[in-house]
Amino acid sequence: MEMAIVAPVLLALLFGTIEAGLMAQNTMTLNELARQAARGASRGWTPSRMDACIDAAADRLDLARLTRSYEYRRFDEDMNTWGSWTALGSLGPFNNARDGDRVRVQLSYRHKLVSGRLFEGLLGDAQDGSVTLSASVTLRHE
C-alpha cells in the first residue's frame, strides 16, 4: 500500500531531476554558442562563418531545432540614442557592422522533454512535449 503512494512521487522526482539537468545542459550549451558567435561578430565574422562555428560546436543539439538571429545597431549621435536592431549581413569578407556598433546573437532551441507531457504544464510555453530555451549575447563591434 505504501509503495503505491510513494512510487509516483519518487518517479516524478526522478524524471524532474533528469529533465532539469538536461535543460540546464542545453541552456549552458546555447549560452556558450551565443558567446562564441557574438565574439566572432564583434571581430567582423560574417553570418555564414558564425553559422559554421555554431554548427561545428553544437554536437549535443539537434540543429533542426535551433533558431539563430544575428543583428546590429548603430548609435545615433544626433539623437543621442541607439538605433533599432537590423539584420547583420556580409560586406565582402566581413560583416556590415562598423566599429562601435552593438552586435547581438540570439539563439533559441526547442528542447524535447524526455518526460514527454508529464511536466509540460509546469513549464509555461511547453507544447507538443517540448519547451523553448534561449540565449542572447550583445557585444561591441571592434
C-alpha positions as CSV (number, residue, x, y, z in Angstrom):
1,M,0.0,0.0,0.0
2,E,2.8,2.4,0.9
3,M,4.6,1.6,-2.3
4,A,1.5,2.6,-4.4
5,I,1.5,6.0,-2.7
6,V,5.3,6.7,-2.7
7,A,6.3,5.3,-6.1
8,P,4.6,8.1,-8.2
9,V,6.2,10.8,-6.1
10,L,9.6,9.2,-6.4
11,L,9.2,8.7,-10.2
12,A,8.1,12.4,-10.5
13,L,11.2,13.5,-8.6
14,L,13.5,11.2,-10.7
15,F,12.1,12.4,-14.0
16,G,12.1,16.0,-12.8
17,T,15.7,15.9,-11.8
18,I,16.7,14.3,-15.2
19,E,14.6,16.9,-17.1
20,A,16.1,19.8,-15.2
21,G,19.6,18.5,-15.7
22,L,19.2,18.1,-19.5
23,M,17.6,21.6,-19.8
24,A,20.4,23.1,-17.8
25,Q,23.0,21.4,-20.0
26,N,21.3,22.6,-23.2
27,T,20.9,26.1,-21.8
28,M,24.7,26.2,-21.0
29,T,25.5,24.9,-24.5
30,L,23.3,27.7,-26.0
31,N,24.9,30.3,-23.9
32,E,28.4,29.2,-24.9
33,L,27.4,29.0,-28.6
34,A,25.9,32.5,-28.5
35,R,29.1,33.9,-26.7
36,Q,31.3,32.3,-29.4
37,A,29.2,33.7,-32.3
38,A,28.9,37.2,-30.7
39,R,32.7,37.2,-30.1
40,G,33.2,36.4,-33.7
41,A,30.6,39.0,-34.8
42,S,32.4,41.7,-32.8
43,R,35.6,40.9,-34.7
44,G,33.9,41.0,-38.1
45,W,32.8,37.5,-38.8
46,T,30.1,37.1,-41.5
47,P,26.8,35.4,-40.6
48,S,27.8,32.3,-42.6
49,R,31.1,32.0,-40.6
50,M,29.1,32.3,-37.4
51,D,26.7,29.6,-38.6
52,A,29.7,27.3,-39.4
53,C,31.2,27.9,-35.9
54,I,27.8,27.1,-34.2
55,D,27.3,24.0,-36.4
56,A,30.8,22.7,-35.5
57,A,30.4,23.2,-31.8
58,A,26.7,22.2,-31.4
59,D,27.4,18.4,-31.1
60,R,24.8,17.8,-28.3
61,L,22.0,19.8,-30.0
62,D,19.7,18.9,-32.9
63,L,20.4,21.7,-35.3
64,A,17.0,21.4,-36.9
65,R,15.5,22.7,-33.6
66,L,17.9,25.6,-33.4
67,T,16.9,29.2,-34.5
68,R,19.5,31.9,-35.0
69,S,19.3,35.7,-35.2
70,Y,22.3,38.0,-35.9
71,E,21.7,41.7,-35.6
72,Y,23.5,45.0,-35.1
73,R,22.6,48.6,-34.3
74,R,24.3,52.0,-34.5
75,F,24.5,54.9,-32.2
76,D,22.7,58.0,-33.5
77,E,24.8,60.9,-32.3
78,D,22.2,63.5,-33.4
79,M,19.5,61.9,-31.2
80,N,22.0,60.6,-28.6
81,T,20.4,57.2,-28.6
82,W,20.8,53.7,-30.1
83,G,19.0,52.9,-33.4
84,S,16.8,49.9,-34.0
85,W,18.2,46.4,-34.5
86,T,19.0,45.5,-38.1
87,A,19.9,42.1,-39.5
88,L,23.6,41.5,-39.7
89,G,24.8,40.9,-43.2
90,S,28.1,40.4,-45.2
91,L,30.2,43.1,-46.7
92,G,32.9,41.3,-48.5
93,P,34.9,39.0,-46.1
94,F,33.4,40.9,-43.0
95,N,30.0,41.7,-41.6
96,N,28.4,45.1,-42.2
97,A,28.6,46.4,-38.6
98,R,31.0,49.3,-38.0
99,D,33.4,49.8,-35.1
100,G,31.4,50.9,-32.1
101,D,28.2,49.3,-33.2
102,R,26.5,46.8,-31.0
103,V,26.1,43.2,-32.3
104,R,23.7,40.7,-30.9
105,V,23.4,37.0,-31.3
106,Q,20.1,35.3,-30.2
107,L,19.7,31.6,-30.2
108,S,16.6,29.6,-29.4
109,Y,16.2,25.9,-29.1
110,R,13.1,23.6,-28.9
111,H,14.2,21.2,-26.2
112,K,12.3,17.9,-26.4
113,L,11.2,16.9,-23.0
114,V,12.4,13.4,-22.0
115,S,9.4,13.0,-19.7
116,G,7.0,13.6,-22.5
117,R,4.0,15.6,-21.4
118,L,4.5,14.9,-17.7
119,F,5.9,18.3,-16.9
120,E,4.8,20.5,-19.8
121,G,2.0,22.1,-17.8
122,L,4.6,23.4,-15.3
123,L,7.0,24.8,-17.9
124,G,4.7,27.6,-19.3
125,D,5.2,27.6,-23.1
126,A,5.6,23.8,-23.4
127,Q,3.8,22.4,-26.5
128,D,3.9,19.1,-28.2
129,G,6.3,17.8,-25.5
130,S,9.0,20.4,-26.0
131,V,9.9,23.8,-24.5
132,T,11.9,26.7,-25.9
133,L,15.3,27.6,-24.4
134,S,17.0,30.8,-25.4
135,A,20.3,32.7,-25.1
136,S,21.2,36.2,-26.2
137,V,24.6,37.9,-26.1
138,T,25.3,41.6,-27.1
139,L,28.9,42.9,-27.6
140,R,30.5,46.0,-29.1
141,H,32.0,45.6,-32.6
142,E,35.7,46.2,-32.5
